[in-house]
Amino acid sequence: MNDTKSSRAVRFDHYGGVEVLQVVNVEKPHPGKGEVLVRVKAAGINPGEGAIREGKMAARFPATFPSGEGSDLAGVVEETGDDVTGFSPGDEVIGFTDKRASHADYVLAEKDHLTKKPPHVPWEQAGSLFVVGTTAYAAIHAVRLKAAETLVVSAAAGGVGSVVVQLARNLGASVVGLAGPESHDWLKKHGVIPVDYHGDRLEERIHEAAGGKVHAFIDTHGDGYVALAIRLDIPASRIDTIIDFEAAKQYGVQTKGNGDAAKASVLTELAVMIEAGRLEIPIAGVYPLEKVRDAYTDLERRHTHGKVVLVMAP
C-alpha cells in the first residue's frame, strides 16, 4: 500500500462539494515533542466537516488550502516523540486531532488527545467515537439529567442522538426519541420510546409518550426543535441544541457540545461503556479511504442511522 516514506491522505484545495475531495500521496509525518504518530485503522466522518469543506462555516472555521480533514481516529501507535510517556509502539488507541488530519493512513496526535482502546471495542466504533461521543456527553451534562426524569431527543437515531439516548438510559432516565419509523425498532431495543417526527399533533404525541411531565430536551437536528421544546414548557436552561445556534440566541437555550467535552478522559469513560456493553456506536456505513466521496454522499443524505466511517487498509 505505502512505502516507509509516504502515505495517503484526503485533501481539498478549494471549497465545494464532494467532488473537491482527493486522496493524495503525502510524506509520512514524524512526531515532534509531545506527539504520537498513529497508523489509522478507522476514522469517523461528521456533518461539520462537510460544512467546512463546502465553505458554509468559512467565517468561523476557515480552511487553509490545501486542507486535510477529519478529527475522529482509532489506530495503532507507530512512533512516539520526545516527552511522551504512557504510549508505546503497538498500542491500540482511540483519540482525536485538532488539525483536520485524521482521514489518512497516518496522523499525528497530541499525547493528551489519546487513550488506550479496550480490547473488545470494534475498530469502526472506536474510530467514530470522538465527535458524537463527546458531543452527547456534553449535552447530557448540560441539561442536568437525573434518574426518573424524562428527556426528549430529536434525530434520536442519528450519530449524536443515538449516543445521547443511551447515555440517558444509563442514567436511569426515560427517553422519548423523535425519529422516522425505520429507526423505531432500534430505539425500542435500547429502551427508548419512539415518536414519529412526521405528521400533526407532535407536541401532544410527545406528552402522550412521556406519560407526564417532560423535563429536558436535546436537539441534535435543528429545523425548529428548539421552539418545539419551548412549547413543551421545558425551561430554557434544560434545553441544549448542538446545531441551531440562531434559535439558541432567540430562546436563551444552551449550546454545549463537542468542544465542551473534548478530553481523553471522556473518551476513556465512553470506551469503557462500550467494552462493558452499556454503549453502542451504531455504524451506518463503512467505506475504504479511497471511497471518501461516496462516504460523504451517504452522510449528507442526513438519513443515516448512526455513523459513517472510513477504514484504512490493514
Secondary structure, 3 states (H helix, E strand, C coil): CCCCCEEEEEEECCCCCHHHCEEEEEECCCCCCCEEEEEEEEEECCHHHHHHHHCCCCCCCCCCCCECCCCEEEEEEEEECCCCCCCCCCCEEEEECCCCCCCECEEEEEHHHEEECCCCCCHHHHHCHHHHHHHHHHHHHHCCCCCCCEEEECCCCCCCHHHHHHHHHHCCCEEEEEECHHHHHHHHHCCCEEEECCCCCHHHHHHHHHCCCCCEEEECCCCCHHHHHHHCCCCHHHEEECCCHHHHHHHCCECCCHHHCCCHHHHHHHHHHHHCCCCCCCEEEEEEHHHHHHHHHHHCCCCCCCEEEEECCC
